[in-house]
Structures are given as structure tokens and as C-alpha cells.
Amino acid sequence: MNKMADYQWLMLAKLIERYGSIKDSLLMLERMYPQIKRIKKDILNKDPFEKQLAFYIQHIDIMQAIRINYQKNKQREKMRKELLEKIAYQIVLLVSSLALLILFTETVLPNMLISLDLTNQKTEAIIMTFKIINLIKNATLIILLLAAGAMLYITVFKKEAHIWLLLHKMDKDKIIRIIATYYLVNDLAIFLENGLSLHPCLDILRFNKTNRLSALLAHHFNEALLKGSDFEACLDIEFFDDEFHSICLYGLKDDDFVSAIKDYQQISTFKFEHLIKRVSIIFQVVCYLFVTVIIVLAYQVLLMPLEMLQDF
């Protein structure tokens, strides 16, 4: 069954906006793209874009749903691309240095040690250093495997919100609160710019299955509003990033909440870039230390036969 490309959905939204009739817009789109026959559940449920669109259509009109869904998908693709560009070098560096460390400790160094004089004190020091490096290597691999396994479990079984609540009870969820607030603010900005008010936005976003962290935050935000708390107090709930409340207060004074959340977007983007830089520096230092130790150890092993000849 044929699927509609993102630009075709956007074109449909433009046609609906111009002509007002969904039926006429669909007929015009079908004339332009004969392979497109209909927009029904059997199509909407085939693709993540279309599944999300089907969900939005249950709450808002199709024109808003198409435009919001298109903008959200483009924003998500942009964020993924930018994140990948920032961390790709660090990931390659870490993987390559670990691969070099494994190759050296498992293949090269053991063969080199066989030919050494085991009674030499320097040889004992090299062997001890080799054992320490092996221990560090194994610990690093175990940590990476555990982290990868935990992320896989959380992703497959949709446990993001559960992990957040657990870390929140331990007061160790600062980074998660920043991430969740950032995603929620991005979604709110798109919804509000497309003419929706805050309550319908939160009512939709709290059922967002594509991002359970922002869905949990939207649920608590909406719950606070429904309980009758004033808007300023709702912005200060415990699940929001600490800086979100302060930034939004300025927006409330100017009666411009959208501009306030855009300011928060810019500040959060800067904070994420700073965090990525700090993590990348740590990665680079660890990788360079691995490579340095390997080079020094290999150099010492290679010098051993020459020293033995000099002693002889």
C-alpha cells in the first residue's frame, strides 16, 4: 500500500488552509500524485508519522494536525542530526581506542611478553602494569555493556517514566528534568504557534507515546492547572527544570508566554551543547590515556631485548 511522503502531507495542509474543504483538497492532491488513493486508518497506522497524525486528528482538526505533525517531525530530525554531528567524533574516538586497547592487550602484548626474561624486575613491573590495564579494560567494557543493556531495556519496555520517578525520589534527576522540560517546551511552542491554547496542548501531550518523559511532565503540569493552582505556581512544580520557572516569569510579566519558552529553548540548547562538550572532553581524555599507556608499555617491551643485550 502506498504511503504519503512528509511533503505531501504538508501540501495537503496547505490545500486545506487555502480551500477549506478536506474532500476537495484530497481530490486535488490525488490528481497531482495518482499513487495516493486515500487517507484512512489502514494507511495512518503503517508509519510513525502517520500513527502520530492519527492520534492528533482525534483531538484537533486535520489541518492543524498535519501542520503540527510535520513541524514536529522536522524538528526531531534536526535535533537528531545536530546531536549526531556533535557526538559522532567522540563515539568513533572511544570505540577505536577501546578496539586498539583490546587488540593490544589480547594479542600483541601477550606474544611480546613470552619472549621476555621473567626474572628481570622491569619485566615484572611491565607484567603488573599489563594486569592493571587488563583490569581497567574489563571494567570499562562491563560498564559500557551494562549501560547499553539498561538503555535497551528502558527503550524496549518503555520504562523512561518509571526510571525518572525512581531517580526523582532519590533527587538524582536533574538532567532528566532538563531533557523532559526541553522536549515539552519544544512541543508546546509548535502547538501554541499553530493556534492551540495551553490546556488542549497539555491534554494532547500527556498522552504522547513517542516521548514518555515529556508526557509525564505534561500530565503533572495539566493536573496542577486542573486543581486550580495559579499559573505561576504550576510553572514551579517539582518535575520542571529549575530555570524554567524563572524564565517564564519574565514572559508572564510581558504577557508573552510563547516568547518566554523560546528563550528557554535557546538557553537549554546552550546548556546541552555545554554538557556535550564536557562529556566529549572526558571521553577524549580517557581515550588519549588508553592510547598513551599502550604506547608507553609497547615502547618499554620493545626496549627490553636491547637492555638485556647491554647487560649481557
Helices and strands as residue ranges (DSSP letters): H 6-19, H 22-32, H 41-44, H 48-57, H 62-103, I 104-108, H 109-114, H 121-156, H 160-169, H 174-193, H 198-205, H 212-226, H 231-234, H 242-253, H 257-311
